[in-house]
Amino acid sequence: MTEGPVGRPVAELDTPALLIDLPAFERNLAAMRDLAARAGIAYRPHAKAHKSPVVAGLQQAHGARGVCCAKLGEAEALADGGVADVLITGEVVGAPKLRRLVALARRARVAVVADHPDGVAALSGAATSAGITLDVLVEVDVGQGRCGTPPGAPAVALAERVARSPGLRFRGFQGYHGAIQMLADFGRRAAEVRAAAARLGETAEAARKAGLPVEVLTGGGTGTAALDVAAGVLTELQPGSYVFMDTNYAAIAWDQAGAPPPFARALSVRATVVSRPARERAVVDAGLKALSSDGGLPAPKDAPGAAFAFGGDEHGILRFDGACPLDLGAQVELYPSHCDTTVNLHDRFFAVRGGVVEAVWEITGRGRTQ
Ligand SMILES: Cc1ncc(COP(=O)(O)O)c(C=O)c1O
C-alpha cells in the first residue's frame, strides 16, 4: 500500500504541488465572513477561484449563501461534490449546454444570467420542455464592456421579458465590473465602484417602478468588496480570489491610506530545484504548466534576492543577486500572480499547517471550461 501525504511533512511531497497555507486561508475565510456580516449583506463566493466542493463547503460554513460558478461544467462538478445552490455568472448558450443546465437544475438550486432576448427564449424553451422553472438574473453591463445589457431601459425590458417567459422566474440583476477589481489606486477604484453601483441601482429602481420584484442585486469582487458594501446597492457580493489571494491582488491599496488588503496570500506552488547550471541560477520543475502567466510572473516565497522567470512549459528559472543558496533537490515555493488560472492547472490542493500536510482536496472543477 502506498502511503498518502496526509500527516507527512510538506517537504516529502512530490512536485510541482499546489499548496494551501491553512492558517492564512482560514483567516481569509473569516475576514470575508466578517466584512459581509458587518455590512449586513449576503455573499456568494465565486468558485472560479478554487473549483473545489471542499472549499465551497468551508465558505458556506462561514456564512456564504451558495456559490457562483463561471462555467456550467464548474457548477456540475460542485453539485456533484454536494454544493446545493449555484449561480452561473456567465450566459449559458447553445442546445448541448441547455440540456445540461436543466439536468443540473433538477439536482441543485441553480440560477443563471441572461443578457439577450434570444438567450431568454432559449432558456424558456429548455425549461418548459423539461417541466422545470429556472431562476434568471439579467446581466447588466455596469462598465466593463463585456457581457450584459446596457443599464436602465434595455435591462428592464429584458427583465420584463424574463418575467413573462414560461418556465423562468426573474430574480434580479447581476452587475459585475471585473476591469476595476485590481485598480491599484484606491481613489480611482472607489469612484468606478460608485459609478457602477449607480448604474445598477438606477436599473433596479426602474424595474421596481415597472412592477418587477427585484430580489437580488449581485456583483462585486475581492478588490472592490469593501467599496461595494459602502455603495449600498448590492444585496449579494461575489468575491472569489480572497480565499487565496495572489501577487496581483496583494499589491492593491485597500484604503485611502494605502493599507494592504485584509486577505493574505494562502496559495503557492512548491517546486524542486532540478538543475544548478550556474553560480547565480537554479532551475525548478515548475513552468507554464504549473503556474499561470496571464497575470505576470510568480513571486518566490522564501528566496530573498531571487527573481523568477519562466523557462518554458516545465521549467522556472530563479536568478539570485549573488550566489544561489539552493542545492540540487531543494524545494522552493512560488506565489502565483493569478490564483484562478493557476488552480486550473492542478488536480488537487495540499492543505498545509505547520509544515505538515493536513488534507488533500481534489479540484474537481478544474479544466471544466465548457
Ligand atoms: C462574474 C464575476 N463575479 C465575481 C468574480 C470574482 O472576482 P475576484 O476573484 O476578483 O474576487 C469574477 C471574477 O472573474 C467574475 O467573473
The ligand as a Tripos MOL2 file, in Angstrom:
@<TRIPOS>MOLECULE
LIG
   16    16     1     0     0
SMALL
NO_CHARGES

@<TRIPOS>ATOM
      1 C1        -18.9170   37.4990  -12.5960 C.3       1 LIG1
      2 C2        -17.8160   37.5000  -11.6130 C.ar      1 LIG1
      3 N1        -18.0790   37.7610  -10.3250 N.ar      1 LIG1
      4 C3        -17.1170   37.7630   -9.3860 C.ar      1 LIG1
      5 C4        -15.7940   37.4870   -9.7090 C.ar      1 LIG1
      6 C5        -14.8010   37.4200   -8.5850 C.3       1 LIG1
      7 O1        -13.7270   38.1800   -8.7540 O.3       1 LIG1
      8 P1        -12.4570   38.1790   -7.7990 P.3       1 LIG1
      9 O2        -11.7400   36.8970   -7.9860 O.co2     1 LIG1
     10 O3        -11.7290   39.3190   -8.3240 O.co2     1 LIG1
     11 O4        -12.9490   38.3360   -6.4190 O.co2     1 LIG1
     12 C6        -15.4580   37.2450  -11.0370 C.ar      1 LIG1
     13 C7        -14.0690   37.0090  -11.4370 C.2       1 LIG1
     14 O5        -13.6630   36.9790  -12.5560 O.2       1 LIG1
     15 C8        -16.4920   37.2410  -12.0160 C.ar      1 LIG1
     16 O6        -16.2250   36.9870  -13.3110 O.3       1 LIG1
@<TRIPOS>BOND
     1     1     2 1
     2     2     3 ar
     3     2    15 ar
     4     3     4 ar
     5     4     5 ar
     6     5     6 1
     7     5    12 ar
     8     6     7 1
     9     7     8 1
    10     8     9 2
    11     8    10 1
    12     8    11 1
    13    12    13 1
    14    12    15 ar
    15    13    14 2
    16    15    16 1
@<TRIPOS>SUBSTRUCTURE
     1 LIG1         1 GROUP 0 **** ****
